[in-house]
Amino acid sequence: MTNLLNPSENHYISYDELHEDTSTPITIAPFSSYLCRITPTNEQEVDASAGKLAPGGKVLGAKDLLLYDSIQRFVQFLANPAVNRQFLKKNPLYHFLVKGLVSYQEFKEVLERLAGPLRDAMTTGVLAASLQRILYWIAREGDFKLYEEDGVRTILEQSSSQQANDKRREVPQDEIELLILAWLTHLSTVDKGLVPAPPTLPSSSSSNSVANIGLPLKNSGSSSNLAGLRTLSSSQISNSSPVGQLSEAILRANKIGPIVFICPELGQWSTVGGLGVMVDELTQDLAVMGCDVHVISPYYNRNRKGATGYLAQDGIRWVHNLHTWVGSERVEVGVHEGRVNGIHLLFLHHLDYFPHVYPSGSPDYNLKTIVLMAKASLEAICSIKTIPAIIITNDWFTALVPAYAKSGAFGSVFQGTSFLHLIHNLGEGYQGWIYPERPDLTYNEIHHLDNDLLFDPLWSSRILNPSRCALLASDTWATVSKSYRDDLLASSSQSPLLRKHSHPFATSNGIRKQMRLQRLSTIAKDHDEAKERLQAKYFGRRDVRIPVFSFVGRITSQKGVHLICETAEELIRYHKGQVQIIVGGPADPKDLYAADCASSIRYLKHKYPQNFWGEPDAFFTDGPLVNYGSDFGLMPSLFEPGGVVQHEFFVAGTPVIAFKTGGLKDTVFEWQSQSETGNGFTFEAHHRGDFMWAFNRAVACFHAQPTNYRRTTPLPPYYKLRENASNSVIDTTDVAYAWFSEFSRLRKRVCAPKSKIDSICVTLQNETQNNQPSTQQV
């Protein structure tokens, strides 16, 4: 259906665009004129009409008349039967306006009352634009569009004069919308049918009472802002009234809907890298924000500690089996279900295909595993009778999900779902490549997808690439740091496909800071105590004067562990045995790189038992102690898309030595002694010389004496460095808000997290109770 208005053109829709059964043309004025600010052609006429009484009895001025005029014109547009029949029949407003649940006059009064309390707090143009965007999102509840998002943006830009645009910048658009939605929430939950009169205005010095609402006050006339907010707080309408019903309809229309994460590893149950940590902690904070979050992951035969039946201790139980087809094989999968930390969890179990995290075998087996993961995940979603608003797939193991959802095998179930592919790592060894046993094999009898989704016809080698399928079938993609996004767009083997998506999202990973701090407090009272425990356990001697350097993670080529192995002996000798190095992480003996590093680690541990420790044959479980007790964390990663480990060091106040790559460039900054800024040490070239230079700078900082005598109490540089590191932690609360904003953008909703709405509503209720204003009948 044709958009109502393309603001870049002076487009008037015709009657035949509204009705298919007639060609009689009519013209309707541009949509912007019905909602946006009307600039009067004769200012004197507007001034002459000033003094008219509003419904509440307040005298309206010229500015008020302009606002009420724009609302009236907008209501007239909606009330036009020809428009309603075609454009509003599938969205909530139709049931209120056309079916008589809410009369034209009642709806008009709602908009007037929505405008009235906010009139003194912001400009007419801002309010009109806010109303316009909210009604746009309501319209999106149906299966039509009033106009595209770019059109909305253009109308916003053209809705007022330059003076109004200048004033609009005083109050950010998102905060206005958040405030309006909070007010609607307030209207839909209170139980009194009265609208009290505005309370007596306080002095401008009382403006701190609304500081937590987040609405910046104007430089002049701050009492007018406060008046608007206090009038908001005193507005009470029964949720059983038409006004309350309309408020609830707007709030329902603005909800994002169910969000489903599908991932190969998850939290305490199967995490082997940063992906499992990131998804686990992000989903918990999204749930706190009020999102309806579901997570689907395999239930592996054994967890990372080798235990079986590990789900039962968290109340996750088997509920049923589902069946799906992998090629010509009918596969039965067990579904285990539970709720932990407000998240609905679904674990998929199959003895052969999900024995452990990232199973590997023949090309046939590898392909069947990811096919089963995709199909079983979609079947599991159907089994709980949930239609997701957004499905987030994570890396190659879940990359086939959007292709199967859109293939037609599931009918129209996922037709309205947005698919986002979250890239944690898109290096050549992390795309899930499957090499056919013969060049002519396509394995179509297994995957039943279009071969072009999986094979790049321009590649000289015939490689089945699941990540290619995800990028072609998903609606958008995202990654875990802005620098890594830029790197992917510039140099990835998949950059032509990546560039086809506009506005790919990126934000740095974070950790749950308070949870980590509580865990650290159980280990030791401070860093020095943790360091003594660490030295005693791994080196057999305590000496706080010796700096401890630690690496925690998998021993793979990506992590750059060879730089530590190649330089450790030289560094120990150079510093006369006054450094200690820990390499905590397992090495896969099947991986030649890991096996070579493991051999070096065993040699160094045997030759320098008081200076070097590593156990590549065992899973390392002392991460929190190492984070707290170490003096420096080591992250010589060849590439690191986002990184979580640096924040686990930072939360313990431990600075990091890192190679400048990916997400590490966004979070680790070189220590500057003169300005006392930075939270670690970095090196530019990934070779032993640059790494040793950064290592030696860290040792020098550790032993440096205080030189900044501008301080009342001189602080040694190393302790200032630890303070900076502690302040560098990115909390997942902030990360979750960034992701929530992206989900809202995808679904064309106003970004309004439940926690912020609840906070504002509490403030509104407190204002009402504290002021106890007089009341008047509606």
N, C-alpha and C positions, 0 to 999 in steps of 0.2 A: 504494500500500500504506500502511496506517495506520502512523504513527510508533509506535515502541515505547513512548515515554513522553512525555507532555506534563507537564513538572515543575510547571506552574502548577495542574494538576489531579492528584488522586490516582487516576491512570488505570491500570487493570490490563488488559493485553491478554488476549484469549480465544483458545481453541484454533482457532476458526473464522477468526480473523484470520491465523493462521499457515497454515492448510490450507484449501483450497477444497473438498476432498472430504468434509468432515465438519462437523457443527455441534455436536459435543460440546464444551461449554465447560469450560475449565480456567482457573485464574488463575496468573499469574506475578507475583512481587513486583516493585515498581518497579525499573527498571534502575539507578537511582542507588544502591540498597542493595547491588548486587553489586560496585560499583567504588569508590564514595566511602567516606569514613571511616565506620566503624560506631561509634556511640556506645553503649557498654555500658550495659545496664540495671542491672547489679549490679557496681559497681566492685570489690567484694571478691572476686567470683568471678574476675575478670580477674587481680587481684593474686595470688590463690591458685594460678593456673595459671602464673605467671611462673617461669622457671627451665627451661622446655622448651628442648631443643637444636634449633637450626636445622640444615639439611642440611650446612652447612659446619662444624658443631661449635661454633658460637658460642652462648652462652646468650642466650635472648631474654627481654626484659622485657615489661611490660604494653603499652607502646607498640608494640613489635615485633609482639606477638600481634595487636593491632588491625590493623596493616598486612598481616600474612600472612593474617589472616582475610578482609580485604577482597579480597585477590588470589585466595584460594581460592574465595570466593563468585563472583568474576568468571569464573574458569576454569570453575566448575561451570555457570555460565550459558552460556558458549560451548560447553561439552561436551554440553549437552543436545541429544540427536539431533533432537528436534522443532524446536528453534530452528535448528540447523545446516543442516538440509535446506532450510529456506526462506530464511534470512537470510544464510548464509555460503557458499552454493554458487557464487556468482559473484565471490568475492573471494579473495585469496591465502591467507588463513588456512584456508579450506576444504580446500585441497590438503594443508596440513600437518596439520590436526587430524582431518579426516574420512577422508581417503584413506590415512592411516597413515604419511605421510612423517615426521611428528612425532607422538609419542604425547601423550596427555593429560598424563602425568607430566613429559615433557620440556618441554612448553610451560609448565607450571606452574613448573618450575625456571628457565626463562628469565625469567619475570616476577619470580620471587623474587630471582634474581641481578641483575636490573635494579633491583629495589628496594633490595637490600642495600647496594651501594656508595654509593647516594645517601641512605640513611636518615639518616646523621649530618649531611648537609649541608642538609637542608630538612625541613619538617614533613610529617607523613603526609598531610594534606589536599592540600598542593601536589603531592606525588608522585602521589597517586591521581588528581588532576585532570589532571596531565600525561599519565599513562598513558591516561586516558579520552579525551583529545583526540587522542592519537596513534592509538589504535585506531579512533576516529571517522574519521580521514582514511584509514586502511586500508580501512575499510568503503566509503568513497566510491569506491574503485577499481572496485567493481561498479556496477550501475545501480540501486541502492536506497539509501535513507537510513535509518540507525538512528534518527536524530531530527534535527530542524533545528538550525541554528547557534544560534538563540535559545534552544533547549532546552538546548544544551550550556552556554551562558552561565548559564542559571538553575541548572542542576545544579552548576556550579562554585560559584555563590554559596551554594548550600544544602548543599554537600558536607561542610562542617566546622562546628564551633562558632565563635562569634565570636572566641575566643582563637586558633584555628587561622587564621582569616582575618587577624587582626592580624599573626601571624607570617609569613603568606604574603607580605605586602607587602615583607618583607625581601629576597626573591629574586624578581625579575620573572618572570612566567610564560613569556615568550618565551625568556628566557635558559635557563630550566630545560629547555624543549623542545629548544633548540639543543644543550644539553649532552648530552641523552639521544640525539639523533640522531647527534652526533659519536661517542658511545660505541658506538652500533650500527654506524657506519662502521668504527670500530676493530675491532669484533668480526668484521665481514665481510671484512676484508682481512688480518688476521694469519694466520700459518700454524702456530702452535704450539697443541697441544691441552691446554694446562695453564692452570690458574688459580692464579697465585702467591698466597701469603698476603700480607695487608696489610703494608707496611713499617713500621718503627718511626716513630712520630709525631715530627715535628720540633717545635721550639718555635714559639710563635705569631709570633715575629719573622721567620719564614721565609715568611710569607704572600705576599710579593711574587713568589714563584716561579710563582704561578698568576694573576697580575694580568692577563695577556693573555687569559685565558679569558673574562673578563667576568662572572664570578659574584661578586656582592658578598658579602663575608664578614660574618658576624654580629658584633654589637658585643661579645658575650661568647662565649667558647668557640670562637675562630677555628680552633683546631687540629682541631676536629671537622669543619669544612668541608674543611680541607686533607686530613684523613684520607679523607673520601669521595672526593675527587678523585684522591688517590694510589691508592686501591683501584681506582678506575675505570681508571687508567692501567696497572695491572698485570693487568687482565683480558684474557686472550688465548684465543680460541677458533678452531678451524679453520673456514674458510669452506666447507668441504665437509661439515661436521657439520650436523645439524639446526638447531643454534643459529645457525650462520653463515648457513644458508639462510633462516632466519626473519628474521635481521637484514637480509639483502639484500632480502627481500620487503617489509619495512617501508620500506626506503629507496626501493625502486622505486615503491612506492605513494605516497610523499611527493613524487616528482618532479612538477614542474609540467607538463612536456611541451613540445613545439615551440611557440615563440612567433613569430608572423608579423606584421611591420609592412608595411603597404602605404601608400606615400606618393608624392606627385607630384614631389618634389625630394629630392635626397640628396647630402650631403657634397660632396666635391671634383668630382663629376661634373655636378651640375645645381642646386646650391643658389643660390637668389636671395633667400632670406630666412631668418628664424630657424627655420622648420620643418625645412629640410634640415640645418641644423647640429645642432638638438636631436636629431633621429632618429639621425643619424650617430653622435654621441658617446654618446648613451644606449645604443644597441645595442652599441657596442664595450664599454662597461663591464658591460652585462648578460652579454655573452659571457665576459668575464673572471670573472664570478661563477659561471660554469658553466652558464648557460642555453643551450638550443639555439635560436639566433636565426636567423631568415630575414628578408630584406628584399626586397620587390618594388617596383620603380619603373620608369617609362618610360625607354627609351634614346632620347633625343632626337637629331635629325639632327646638331645642333651643340651643343657645350657653351657655357658662358657666355663663353668666350674665342673662340668661332667655329670651334673645331677639330672635325674629324670623326674617326671611328674612335678616339675617345679611351678606350674601354674596354680596348683591347688592351694598353696599357702596364701595366695592373694585372692582367693574366692572365685577364681575363674574355672568354670566347669564345662564339661562336654554337654551340648544341648541337642545336637542332631548331626546327621551326615548329609552331605549333598553330593550330587553326581554331575559330572561334566565330561565332555569328550576332549581327548588330546589325540588328534589324528583319528585313527580308527579304534583307539582304546577308550573304553568307558572307565573313568577313574572316580573312585569314591574318596571323598575328603571329609575328615572329621572337623566339626566346627565347635570351638570352645569359646564361651562368652562370659563376660563379666564387666564390672564397672569399678574402676580404680581412679581416685582423685578427680571424679567428675567426668571421666572419659569412658565412653562405651567402647570396649575392646572386643575384637573378634580375632581369634587365632585359628589358623588353618593347619591341620595336621595330616601328613602323609608319610608313612614310614620310609618309602624309597625315594621320593622326590624332595623331601625336606629333612634330610638326616642331620644337617648342621648348617650354619650360616654360609652362604655362597657355595653350595655344593658344586663339584666339577666332575665331569666325566667325558664321554664321547660327545661328538657334535649333536647326535640325535638326542642324547640325554639332556644336554645343556638347553637345547631348544624346547624340549618337552617340559622342562622345569619352569621356564618363564612363561610358556603358554598356559600351563596349569595355574601358575600364580595369578595370571591376568583373568582367566575365565572363572576360577574359583572365587576370586575377590568380587567380581561382578555378581556371581550367583549368590554370594553371601549377603551382599547389599540387598538383592531382591528378596532374600529369605526373611529379612527383618522389616520388609515393607517400608523401606525408606528410599525416597528419591533425592539424591544429594543435589545441593545447589552447586557445590564445587567438589571435584575430586583432585587431590594432589598426589601425583605419583613421584617416587623418589628413586632416581638413578635407573640404570639399565634393567635391574631385576624386575621392575614393575612397569617397564616401558611399553608393553603391548596393551595395557589396559584401555587407553583411549581408542585405539584402533578397533578392538573388539566391541567396545561400547557403541561405536558409530557404524559398525559393519552391518547392522540390521538384525543380528542374531537375538537382540534383546528388545526388538520392536521399537517403540517410542519412549521406553522407560527413561533413557538418558538423553532424550532430545533437548531438554532445557538445561542440562548440566554443563557447567564450565569446567574444562580440563586444564590443569596447570602442571607442567612437568618441572619438578624441582631438581636442578643439577647440583649435586654435591661435588662431583668430580667428572670431568669430561676428557681426561687424558686418554691417550690411545689405549692404555691398558685397563681403562675403566668405563668403556662404552659397551662392554658385553659382547665383543666380537666373537662370532662363531665361524670357524673355517670349515667349509664343506669338505668331505672326504674326496669328492671329485668336483672339478670346475663346473660340470653341467648340472650338478644337483641344486635344486631350489628349496627342497623340503616343503613344498606347497602342500603335500599330503599330510603334513603335521600342523602347520600354522594356519592354512586356509585363508591367508591374507593376500592382498595384491603384492606381487613380488617387488614392485618398485618402492613399497614402503620399507622394505628390509634390505634391498640391495641397491647400491649406488651404481647406476649404469656407466658413470664416468670414471670409476676407479679401475685401475688396471688389474688389480686382484679382486677375485669374487669373494666378498666377505659379507656374511649376514650380520647386520648391525641393528640391534634393538633400539639404540638411542636415536638413530635416524627415524625409526618408526614413531617414537614419542614426539619428536620435533615436528613431524609432518601431520600427525593426528591431533595433537593438543592445540588448545586455543591460544596458549601463551606459555612462556617458560620463565623461570626465575632461578637465581643462584644465591650463594651465601656471602657474597661481598661485592661491593661496587667495582673494586679493582679487578676481581676475577671476571666479572661480567665484561669489562672492557677488554681484558685479555682474550676471552672467548670470541668476542665479536671481531677482534683484530687478527687472531692467529690460529684459531681452532680449525681442525679438519672439517668441522661441521658449520663453520661460520656462514656459508651461503644460506643454509637453512635457518640458522639463528637470526640472521638479519631480516628474514621474511616476517618476523614477529615485531610489531611496534611496541615500544615501551616495556621491554622485559624488566622485571622487578629484581632488585638486589638490595639486601641489607645484611650487615654483619651478624654472625652468630653471637649468642650470649649465653649466660648461665644463670641459674637461680641463686642469686647472691646470698640471700639470707639463709637458705638451706645449707649452702657450702660453709658459711661462717659458723653455723651451729655445729656442723660436723667437725670443723677444725677445732672448735672449743673443747670437744671431747678428747682430742688427741694430745693437746698441750696447752698451757696457759699463754705461751708466747712463742715467737720464732726461735729464740735461743734454746728454750727447753726442747722444742721439736728437733732442732739441729743436733743437740747432744744425743737424743734418742736415736736419730738417724745414723749418726757416726758410730755409736756403740753397736748398733745392729749390723751394719754393713762393713765397717772397717775395724772394729774392735778397739777403737780409741776415740776419746773425746778431746777436741781442741777447737774452740770457737774461732780461733785466729786463722784457721785454714778454711778457705772458701770451698763450698760444695756446689758442683755443677751437675745437673740431672736432666736426663732425657727420659720421657715416658711416652710409649706408643709402640706400634707395630714396627718390626724391623723389615722395612721394605725400601725399594729404591726411591720411592716418593719421599720418604722421610729423611733421606740424606744421611743415614747413620754412618756411612763409610767415611764421612769427614771426621767424625769423632774417632773412629777406629784408626784412621791413618795418622791422626795428629796427637792422640792421647799420650803415647810414649814420649814424644818430643816435648810436649807441654809439661809433663811431669818432671822431666829432667831439667827443662829450662827454669822451672820454678822451684827446683831443688826439693821436690817431694812435698811442697806446701800447697798442693791442690788435690782435691778428691773428685772423682767422676763416677756417676751412676748411670748405667744404661738399663732401664727397666722396661722390658717388653719381650714378647716371644718372636722367634724366627721360624719360618716354615722351612723345614729341611728340603722340600721339593723345589724351593725357589733358590736358584744358583746365587743370586745376590745376597739373599738372607743367609744362606749357608756359609758364604765367604765371610760375611760380617760376624756370624756366630763363632767361626773359627778364631777370628781376631779377638773377639771378646773373651773367649776362654783363655787365650794366650796372655792377654793383658791382666786378667784377674789372677792368673797363676803367678805372673812375674811381679806384679805390684799389688799385693793383697790389701795394703793399707791406703792405696790411692785409687784403685779402680775396682768396680764391682759390676757384674752382669750375669744373668742367668737366662740365656736365650732358649733353653728347653722348657721353661715353665712360664705360666701366665703370671704377670706381675700384679699383685693385689695391694701394694702399699702406696698407691697414688696420692691419697690425701696427706700422708706423712711426708712424702717426698716434696709435694707442693709447699708444705708449711716449713719444713726443715731445711730445704735447699736455699742457697744464697743466690743462685741463678738457674733459670730453666734454659734448656738447650732445644732449639727448634731449627735445625739446619735443613728444613724441608726443601727439596728441589722445586716443588710446587705445592701450594696449600690453598685450595679454593677459599675456605673460610677460616677454619681453625677454632677449636674449643679449648685446646690445651693451654694456650697462652692466657686465657681468662681464668682457668683453674689455678695457674701460677699467680696471676695478678690478684685474685681474691685473697690469697694468703700473703700478699705484699711482696711477692718474689718477682724481680725483674727478669726479662727474657732476652736471650741472644738469638736472633732470628735472621734468616735470609730474607731479603726484600722481594717477596713474591706474593701474588694473590691477596688473600685476606690479611696476611701478616703485614703487608704494606699499609693497610688501613688501621692497624691496631698497635703495632710495635714501632716506637720512635726512638731515635738515637739520643742518648743522654748528652746534654749540653751543660758543662760545668759552670759556665759564666751566668747563664740565665736560670740554671737549675730546673730545666725542663727535660722531658723525655722519660720513658719508662723501661729502657733497656738498651741493647746495643745491636746494630744491624750490620750486615755485610752485603756488598753489591754484586760480587762475582762468586759463583758457586764453585770455589776451589779451596784447597787447604790453606793457601796463604792468606786469603781474606778472612777465612774462619778463624785462624790463629790470631790474626790482628785484633779481631773483635773480642776474642777470648782474653787476650792480654790487656785490652782496654778495660774490660770488666774487672780483672784482678787488680789493676791499678786503682780503679774507683773504690774497690772494696777496702784497700789499705790507705786510701787518701785521708788526710787530716782536714778538719774544717778550715776553710779559708775565707768564707763570707762573713766578715765581722760586722756586717750591717744588722745581723740578727742579735737579739737580746742574749740568747743562749746559742752559741755557734753549734750547728748541727753537722756532723760528718756527712760528706756527699752521699755515701752509700745509704744512709738512713733516709735522706731526702729522696733518693732514687726509689727506695721501698715505699715511701709515702706516695710518690707519683704512681707507682705500679698499682697500689691499692686503690687509687682513685680512677684507674683506667678500666675497671671492670664494666662490661656492658651487661646489664641485667635483662633477663628474658622478658620482663614486663614491658620494657621499651621495644624489644624485638617483636613481641606479640602485637603490640599496638601498630607497629609498622606493617606487619602482615595483615592485621585486621583492616587497615586502611586499603591495602591492595585488594583484599577480598571484596571490600565495599565497592571499590572502583570496578572490579570485574563484573559484579552483579548490579552495578549502577544504583547503589544505595548511599544514603548519608552515613558517614562513618560515626557511629554513636555507640561505643562500648557500654555494656550494661553497668559496669562499675562507675563510669563517669556520670551516666544518667542517674543512677541511684544516688550518687554523691550530691548532685545538683538538686534532686527531689528532696533529699533530707534537708538541704539548706532551705529550700522553698517552704517545707513544712515547718521548720524551726522559725523562719521569719514570720509565718502566719501565727504561730502560737505565741511568739514573743511580743508581736505588735498588738494582737487582739483588736483589730480594727472594727469600727462600726459596720453594720451590714445593711444592704438594701435588697429588696426582692428583684429577681431577674425580670 
